[in-house]
Amino acid sequence: MPTENFCALTNSQTDDFDWIRGRNGTNSTATGPSIDHTMGTDFGYFAYINAAGRYGTTHASLDLFSK
């Protein structure tokens, strides 16, 4: 069961690192959207990866969630 709501997607168990569900920017300075682009408010979410320190062929994948 996914720990964060990515709609019908879940972090892959076979990748190197995970996608993060964000809101109101990210932990990195001046990155990520500050508002939801659909509603124009700060109530929306977005998915992102923190690629700092990632080199070579590492990857983060989302899979379709199935019960």
N, CA, C and O atoms as a printed pandas DataFrame, in Angstrom:
     atom_number atom_name residue_name chain_id  residue_number  x_coord  y_coord  z_coord
0              1         N          MET        A               1    0.849   -1.187    0.000
1              2        CA          MET        A               1    0.000    0.000    0.000
2              3         C          MET        A               1    0.888    1.240    0.000
3              4         O          MET        A               1    1.811    1.317    0.810
4              5         N          PRO        A               2    0.646    2.211   -0.874
5              6        CA          PRO        A               2    1.494    3.401   -0.901
6              7         C          PRO        A               2    1.339    4.222    0.376
7              8         O          PRO        A               2    0.258    4.291    0.961
8              9         N          THR        A               3    2.435    4.839    0.794
9             10        CA          THR        A               3    2.389    5.660    2.000
10            11         C          THR        A               3    1.960    7.083    1.703
11            12         O          THR        A               3    1.502    7.789    2.602
12            13         N          GLU        A               4    2.098    7.512    0.475
13            14        CA          GLU        A               4    1.675    8.852    0.095
14            15         C          GLU        A               4    0.746    8.750   -1.112
15            16         O          GLU        A               4    0.884    7.845   -1.936
16            17         N          ASN        A               5   -0.187    9.669   -1.209
17            18        CA          ASN        A               5   -1.187    9.632   -2.263
18            19         C          ASN        A               5   -0.631   10.205   -3.558
19            20         O          ASN        A               5   -0.431   11.414   -3.676
20            21         N          PHE        A               6   -0.382    9.333   -4.527
21            22        CA          PHE        A               6    0.006    9.735   -5.869
22            23         C          PHE        A               6   -1.076    9.307   -6.853
23            24         O          PHE        A               6   -0.776    8.934   -7.987
24            25         N          CYS        A               7   -2.333    9.362   -6.420
25            26        CA          CYS        A               7   -3.469    8.906   -7.233
26            27         C          CYS        A               7   -3.306    7.420   -7.522
27            28         O          CYS        A               7   -3.295    6.621   -6.585
28            29         N          ALA        A               8   -3.182    7.024   -8.773
29            30        CA          ALA        A               8   -3.068    5.605   -9.119
30            31         C          ALA        A               8   -1.611    5.158   -9.241
31            32         O          ALA        A               8   -1.338    4.099   -9.806
32            33         N          LEU        A               9   -0.678    5.946   -8.721
33            34        CA          LEU        A               9    0.740    5.629   -8.824
34            35         C          LEU        A               9    1.344    5.369   -7.452
35            36         O          LEU        A               9    0.849    5.866   -6.441
36            37         N          THR        A              10    2.418    4.587   -7.426
37            38        CA          THR        A              10    3.151    4.307   -6.196
38            39         C          THR        A              10    4.640    4.257   -6.521
39            40         O          THR        A              10    5.013    3.935   -7.649
40            41         N          ASN        A              11    5.491    4.570   -5.552
41            42        CA          ASN        A              11    6.927    4.477   -5.767
42            43         C          ASN        A              11    7.309    3.044   -6.082
43            44         O          ASN        A              11    6.836    2.108   -5.438
44            45         N          SER        A              12    8.164    2.879   -7.071
45            46        CA          SER        A              12    8.621    1.558   -7.470
46            47         C          SER        A              12    9.501    0.944   -6.387
47            48         O          SER        A              12   10.227    1.654   -5.691
48            49         N          GLN        A              13    9.434   -0.360   -6.252
49            50        CA          GLN        A              13   10.295   -1.076   -5.312
50            51         C          GLN        A              13   11.613   -1.483   -5.970
51            52         O          GLN        A              13   12.493   -2.016   -5.295
52            53         N          THR        A              14   11.765   -1.241   -7.271
53            54        CA          THR        A              14   12.961   -1.683   -7.988
54            55         C          THR        A              14   13.832   -0.531   -8.480
55            56         O          THR        A              14   14.728   -0.743   -9.296
56            57         N          ASP        A              15   13.581    0.682   -7.996
57            58        CA          ASP        A              15   14.399    1.819   -8.415
58            59         C          ASP        A              15   15.416    2.169   -7.324
59            60         O          ASP        A              15   15.559    1.436   -6.346
60            61         N          ASP        A              16   16.116    3.285   -7.495
61            62        CA          ASP        A              16   17.191    3.666   -6.588
62            63         C          ASP        A              16   16.788    4.663   -5.508
63            64         O          ASP        A              16   17.397    4.695   -4.438
64            65         N          PHE        A              17   15.776    5.472   -5.774
65            66        CA          PHE        A              17   15.260    6.419   -4.792
66            67         C          PHE        A              17   13.834    6.777   -5.155
67            68         O          PHE        A              17   13.362    6.407   -6.230
68            69         N          ASP        A              18   13.136    7.490   -4.282
69            70        CA          ASP        A              18   11.690    7.688   -4.427
70            71         C          ASP        A              18   11.287    9.096   -4.833
71            72         O          ASP        A              18   11.998   10.074   -4.600
72            73         N          TRP        A              19   10.117    9.152   -5.450
73            74        CA          TRP        A              19    9.439   10.419   -5.681
74            75         C          TRP        A              19    8.868   10.897   -4.348
75            76         O          TRP        A              19    8.574   10.091   -3.465
76            77         N          ILE        A              20    8.714   12.203   -4.213
77            78        CA          ILE        A              20    8.207   12.820   -2.993
78            79         C          ILE        A              20    6.956   13.619   -3.353
79            80         O          ILE        A              20    6.914   14.277   -4.392
80            81         N          ARG        A              21    5.958   13.562   -2.510
81            82        CA          ARG        A              21    4.748   14.366   -2.700
82            83         C          ARG        A              21    4.990   15.708   -2.022
83            84         O          ARG        A              21    5.184   15.767   -0.808
84            85         N          GLY        A              22    4.978   16.781   -2.800
85            86        CA          GLY        A              22    5.296   18.101   -2.275
86            87         C          GLY        A              22    4.124   19.059   -2.291
87            88         O          GLY        A              22    3.104   18.836   -2.944
88            89         N          ARG        A              23    4.313   20.129   -1.548
89            90        CA          ARG        A              23    3.316   21.195   -1.476
90            91         C          ARG        A              23    4.021   22.471   -1.053
91            92         O          ARG        A              23    4.848   22.446   -0.141
92            93         N          ASN        A              24    3.708   23.589   -1.700
93            94        CA          ASN        A              24    4.292   24.895   -1.346
94            95         C          ASN        A              24    5.807   24.921   -1.461
95            96         O          ASN        A              24    6.482   25.416   -0.558
96            97         N          GLY        A              25    6.351   24.404   -2.546
97            98        CA          GLY        A              25    7.796   24.394   -2.747
98            99         C          GLY        A              25    8.434   23.137   -2.176
99           100         O          GLY        A              25    7.744   22.215   -1.742
100          101         N          THR        A              26    9.772   23.117   -2.182
101          102        CA          THR        A              26   10.522   21.960   -1.691
102          103         C          THR        A              26   11.462   22.401   -0.574
103          104         O          THR        A              26   11.476   23.570   -0.187
104          105         N          ASN        A              27   12.241   21.461   -0.064
105          106        CA          ASN        A              27   13.228   21.799    0.968
106          107         C          ASN        A              27   14.419   22.561    0.408
107          108         O          ASN        A              27   15.154   23.195    1.166
108          109         N          SER        A              28   14.625   22.512   -0.904
109          110        CA          SER        A              28   15.694   23.263   -1.551
110          111         C          SER        A              28   15.203   24.680   -1.836
111          112         O          SER        A              28   14.044   24.880   -2.199
112          113         N          THR        A              29   16.069   25.639   -1.673
113          114        CA          THR        A              29   15.706   27.042   -1.860
114          115         C          THR        A              29   15.228   27.322   -3.284
115          116         O          THR        A              29   15.879   26.940   -4.257
116          117         N          ALA        A              30   14.100   27.985   -3.389
117          118        CA          ALA        A              30   13.553   28.487   -4.653
118          119         C          ALA        A              30   13.320   27.396   -5.692
119          120         O          ALA        A              30   13.560   27.612   -6.880
120          121         N          THR        A              31   12.851   26.215   -5.251
121          122        CA          THR        A              31   12.519   25.150   -6.203
122          123         C          THR        A              31   11.096   24.683   -5.958
123          124         O          THR        A              31   10.557   24.853   -4.864
124          125         N          GLY        A              32   10.498   24.100   -6.971
125          126        CA          GLY        A              32    9.127   23.620   -6.860
126          127         C          GLY        A              32    8.128   24.742   -6.979
127          128         O          GLY        A              32    8.447   25.898   -6.699
128          129         N          PRO        A              33    6.915   24.408   -7.395
129          130        CA          PRO        A              33    5.868   25.429   -7.504
130          131         C          PRO        A              33    5.389   25.882   -6.127
131          132         O          PRO        A              33    5.381   25.093   -5.182
132          133         N          SER        A              34    5.000   27.118   -6.014
133          134        CA          SER        A              34    4.496   27.628   -4.735
134          135         C          SER        A              34    2.973   27.522   -4.643
135          136         O          SER        A              34    2.408   27.606   -3.553
136          137         N          ILE        A              35    2.310   27.338   -5.792
137          138        CA          ILE        A              35    0.850   27.176   -5.810
138          139         C          ILE        A              35    0.481   26.049   -6.769
139          140         O          ILE        A              35    1.266   25.669   -7.637
140          141         N          ASP        A              36   -0.713   25.531   -6.597
141          142        CA          ASP        A              36   -1.254   24.522   -7.493
142          143         C          ASP        A              36   -1.606   25.201   -8.817
143          144         O          ASP        A              36   -2.346   26.185   -8.826
144          145         N          HIS        A              37   -1.088   24.690   -9.927
145          146        CA          HIS        A              37   -1.336   25.362  -11.210
146          147         C          HIS        A              37   -2.782   25.208  -11.682
147          148         O          HIS        A              37   -3.252   26.020  -12.478
148          149         N          THR        A              38   -3.489   24.193  -11.211
149          150        CA          THR        A              38   -4.868   23.985  -11.642
150          151         C          THR        A              38   -5.820   24.975  -10.986
151          152         O          THR        A              38   -6.611   25.629  -11.665
152          153         N          MET        A              39   -5.742   25.081   -9.674
153          154        CA          MET        A              39   -6.654   25.936   -8.919
154          155         C          MET        A              39   -6.080   27.325   -8.608
155          156         O          MET        A              39   -6.825   28.243   -8.267
156          157         N          GLY        A              40   -4.760   27.475   -8.725
157          158        CA          GLY        A              40   -4.139   28.757   -8.415
158          159         C          GLY        A              40   -4.093   29.038   -6.921
159          160         O          GLY        A              40   -4.021   30.195   -6.505
160          161         N          THR        A              41   -4.136   27.970   -6.103
161          162        CA          THR        A              41   -4.086   28.106   -4.644
162          163         C          THR        A              41   -2.937   27.270   -4.091
163          164         O          THR        A              41   -2.264   26.557   -4.836
164          165         N          ASP        A              42   -2.715   27.360   -2.773
165          166        CA          ASP        A              42   -1.664   26.551   -2.157
166          167         C          ASP        A              42   -2.209   25.237   -1.590
167          168         O          ASP        A              42   -1.564   24.623   -0.740
168          169         N          PHE        A              43   -3.375   24.800   -2.044
169          170        CA          PHE        A              43   -3.981   23.557   -1.552
170          171         C          PHE        A              43   -3.578   22.320   -2.363
171          172         O          PHE        A              43   -3.856   21.197   -1.942
172          173         N          GLY        A              44   -2.935   22.503   -3.508
173          174        CA          GLY        A              44   -2.575   21.380   -4.363
174          175         C          GLY        A              44   -1.230   20.770   -4.020
175          176         O          GLY        A              44   -0.486   21.290   -3.188
176          177         N          TYR        A              45   -0.933   19.663   -4.671
177          178        CA          TYR        A              45    0.308   18.925   -4.464
178          179         C          TYR        A              45    1.018   18.704   -5.790
179          180         O          TYR        A              45    0.423   18.880   -6.853
180          181         N          PHE        A              46    2.292   18.319   -5.731
181          182        CA          PHE        A              46    3.050   17.953   -6.911
182          183         C          PHE        A              46    4.031   16.859   -6.527
183          184         O          PHE        A              46    4.362   16.703   -5.352
184          185         N          ALA        A              47    4.495   16.105   -7.510
185          186        CA          ALA        A              47    5.488   15.056   -7.276
186          187         C          ALA        A              47    6.835   15.553   -7.783
187          188         O          ALA        A              47    6.923   16.177   -8.840
188          189         N          TYR        A              48    7.894   15.262   -7.005
189          190        CA          TYR        A              48    9.231   15.662   -7.418
190          191         C          TYR        A              48   10.263   14.676   -6.876
191          192         O          TYR        A              48    9.970   13.874   -5.989
192          193         N          ILE        A              49   11.463   14.749   -7.421
193          194        CA          ILE        A              49   12.580   13.978   -6.894
194          195         C          ILE        A              49   13.670   14.935   -6.464
195          196         O          ILE        A              49   13.854   15.988   -7.074
196          197         N          ASN        A              50   14.387   14.580   -5.427
197          198        CA          ASN        A              50   15.555   15.333   -5.007
198          199         C          ASN        A              50   16.755   14.653   -5.640
199          200         O          ASN        A              50   17.186   13.595   -5.182
200          201         N          ALA        A              51   17.292   15.250   -6.680
201          202        CA          ALA        A              51   18.392   14.646   -7.434
202          203         C          ALA        A              51   19.761   15.060   -6.913
203          204         O          ALA        A              51   20.775   14.682   -7.500
204          205         N          ALA        A              52   19.817   15.823   -5.834
205          206        CA          ALA        A              52   21.105   16.234   -5.268
206          207         C          ALA        A              52   21.914   15.003   -4.873
207          208         O          ALA        A              52   21.412   14.121   -4.177
208          209         N          GLY        A              53   23.148   14.949   -5.313
209          210        CA          GLY        A              53   24.018   13.833   -4.991
210          211         C          GLY        A              53   23.774   12.577   -5.812
211          212         O          GLY        A              53   24.398   11.547   -5.560
212          213         N          ARG        A              54   22.881   12.645   -6.789
213          214        CA          ARG        A              54   22.595   11.491   -7.650
214          215         C          ARG        A              54   23.422   11.608   -8.925
215          216         O          ARG        A              54   23.382   12.633   -9.605
216          217         N          TYR        A              55   24.166   10.562   -9.243
217          218        CA          TYR        A              55   25.025   10.578  -10.419
218          219         C          TYR        A              55   24.851    9.292  -11.204
219          220         O          TYR        A              55   24.358    8.296  -10.676
220          221         N          GLY        A              56   25.250    9.314  -12.447
221          222        CA          GLY        A              56   25.244    8.102  -13.252
222          223         C          GLY        A              56   23.860    7.655  -13.651
223          224         O          GLY        A              56   23.053    8.439  -14.150
224          225         N          THR        A              57   23.599    6.393  -13.426
225          226        CA          THR        A              57   22.375    5.789  -13.938
226          227         C          THR        A              57   21.324    5.523  -12.866
227          228         O          THR        A              57   20.464    4.665  -13.068
228          229         N          THR        A              58   21.359    6.221  -11.741
229          230        CA          THR        A              58   20.311    6.032  -10.734
230          231         C          THR        A              58   19.002    6.594  -11.266
231          232         O          THR        A              58   18.999    7.536  -12.059
232          233         N          HIS        A              59   17.883    6.009  -10.825
233          234        CA          HIS        A              59   16.591    6.485  -11.320
234          235         C          HIS        A              59   15.510    6.305  -10.259
235          236         O          HIS        A              59   15.628    5.482   -9.352
236          237         N          ALA        A              60   14.459    7.099  -10.404
237          238        CA          ALA        A              60   13.279    7.022   -9.548
238          239         C          ALA        A              60   12.078    6.769  -10.450
239          240         O          ALA        A              60   11.873    7.475  -11.437
240          241         N          SER        A              61   11.282    5.754  -10.103
241          242        CA          SER        A              61   10.152    5.378  -10.949
242          243         C          SER        A              61    8.855    5.348  -10.153
243          244         O          SER        A              61    8.846    5.060   -8.957
244          245         N          LEU        A              62    7.769    5.651  -10.840
245          246        CA          LEU        A              62    6.431    5.472  -10.275
246          247         C          LEU        A              62    5.754    4.359  -11.059
247          248         O          LEU        A              62    5.823    4.320  -12.288
248          249         N          ASP        A              63    5.099    3.456  -10.339
249          250        CA          ASP        A              63    4.372    2.356  -10.958
250          251         C          ASP        A              63    2.875    2.555  -10.766
251          252         O          ASP        A              63    2.449    3.223   -9.824
252          253         N          LEU        A              64    2.073    1.970  -11.665
253          254        CA          LEU        A              64    0.636    1.958  -11.463
254          255         C          LEU        A              64    0.323    1.112  -10.233
255          256         O          LEU        A              64    0.789   -0.022  -10.120
256          257         N          PHE        A              65   -0.455    1.656   -9.326
257          258        CA          PHE        A              65   -0.825    0.948   -8.102
258          259         C          PHE        A              65   -1.945   -0.021   -8.398
259          260         O          PHE        A              65   -2.956    0.348   -8.997
260          261         N          SER        A              66   -1.766   -1.257   -7.980
261          262        CA          SER        A              66   -2.834   -2.245   -8.123
262          263         C          SER        A              66   -3.015   -2.967   -6.804
263          264         O          SER        A              66   -2.049   -3.216   -6.083
264          265         N          LYS        A              67   -4.253   -3.300   -6.492
265          266        CA          LYS        A              67   -4.558   -3.960   -5.219
266          267         C          LYS        A              67   -4.250   -5.432   -5.272
267          268         O          LYS        A              67   -4.447   -6.140   -4.284
